[in-house]
Amino acid sequence: MTILITELEKLNGCNFCLEMYRINHSELIFTAVNSEDTSLRFNVHFADVSYIKMPVGWNGIEIGSESEREELITRLGLPMLGVSSVVKLYKSNEGEAVILGALMLIEPRGQKY
């Protein structure tokens, strides 16, 4: 998980857009495009998505604090014990995108690492 979070932090400054969301599988995929070199594209996969709020596109991403995560879980009325510890709060730099889910995979677009 730590490696994935480090990889996600490297994508700061990228432009993000929603690629796919499957409600029945709680799966979210969005695309990150490097703003300086648009040929660098990545798919970012999440599983166990409990909550999302986002525009179609945004810039940058960061991990929310544990207290922000717990506050959102409480506000949504989710059972704290039912939310896995790998489920984290991710948000855009401006806070317009919010994801409560488990980061599963970051892959260069078109190929697996």
C-alpha positions in Angstrom: 0.0 0.0 0.0 2.8 2.4 0.8 4.3 2.0 -2.6 1.0 2.8 -4.2 0.6 5.9 -2.1 4.1 7.0 -3.1 3.3 6.4 -6.8 0.0 8.4 -6.4 1.9 11.3 -4.8 4.1 11.4 -8.0 1.0 12.2 -10.0 0.4 15.5 -8.2 0.3 18.2 -10.9 -1.4 15.8 -13.3 -4.9 16.5 -14.6 -7.4 13.8 -13.7 -10.6 12.7 -15.3 -13.2 10.1 -14.5 -12.8 7.0 -16.7 -15.2 4.5 -15.2 -17.3 3.9 -12.1 -19.2 0.6 -11.5 -21.6 0.9 -8.7 -22.3 -2.9 -8.5 -18.5 -3.6 -8.1 -17.6 -0.5 -6.1 -14.9 0.1 -8.6 -13.5 3.4 -9.8 -11.0 4.1 -12.5 -9.7 7.6 -13.5 -7.0 8.7 -15.8 -4.1 11.0 -14.9 -2.4 13.0 -17.6 0.9 14.8 -17.0 0.3 18.5 -17.6 3.8 19.0 -18.9 4.0 15.9 -21.1 0.5 14.8 -22.2 2.0 11.5 -23.6 2.4 10.4 -20.0 -1.0 8.9 -19.0 -1.9 6.6 -16.1 -5.0 4.7 -15.1 -5.6 4.8 -11.3 -7.8 2.0 -10.0 -9.8 2.0 -6.7 -11.9 -0.8 -5.2 -14.3 -0.9 -2.2 -15.4 2.7 -3.1 -17.9 3.8 -0.4 -18.3 7.4 -1.5 -17.3 9.7 -4.4 -18.0 13.3 -5.1 -16.2 14.8 -8.1 -16.5 16.9 -11.2 -15.7 15.2 -14.5 -12.1 16.6 -14.3 -9.8 18.2 -11.7 -6.1 18.9 -11.0 -3.9 17.2 -8.4 -4.6 14.6 -5.6 -3.7 14.2 -2.0 -4.5 11.8 0.9 -6.8 13.2 3.5 -6.0 13.0 7.2 -7.2 10.1 9.4 -9.5 12.5 11.2 -11.0 13.7 7.9 -11.6 10.1 6.9 -13.3 9.3 10.2 -15.4 12.4 10.0 -16.7 11.5 6.5 -17.4 7.9 7.5 -19.4 9.2 10.5 -21.2 11.8 8.4 -22.2 9.1 5.8 -23.4 6.9 8.6 -21.1 4.0 7.7 -20.1 1.6 10.4 -16.5 2.4 11.4 -15.7 -1.2 11.9 -17.1 -2.1 8.5 -14.7 0.2 6.7 -11.4 -1.6 6.0 -8.1 0.1 7.1 -7.0 0.1 3.4 -9.9 2.4 2.6 -8.5 5.9 2.7 -9.8 9.4 1.9 -8.3 10.9 -1.3 -9.1 14.4 -2.4 -8.2 16.9 -5.1 -6.0 19.9 -4.2 -9.0 22.2 -4.2 -11.3 19.7 -2.5 -13.8 19.4 -5.3 -13.0 15.7 -5.8 -13.4 13.3 -2.8 -12.9 9.5 -3.0 -13.4 7.1 0.0 -11.9 3.8 -1.3 -8.9 1.5 -1.5 -6.2 2.4 -4.0 -5.5 -0.8 -5.9 -3.4 -0.1 -9.0 -1.6 2.7 -10.9 -0.6 1.7 -14.4 0.8 3.5 -17.4 -2.0 3.8 -19.9 -2.0 0.9 -22.4 0.4 -1.4 -20.5 0.8 -3.1 -17.1 3.9 -2.6 -15.0 
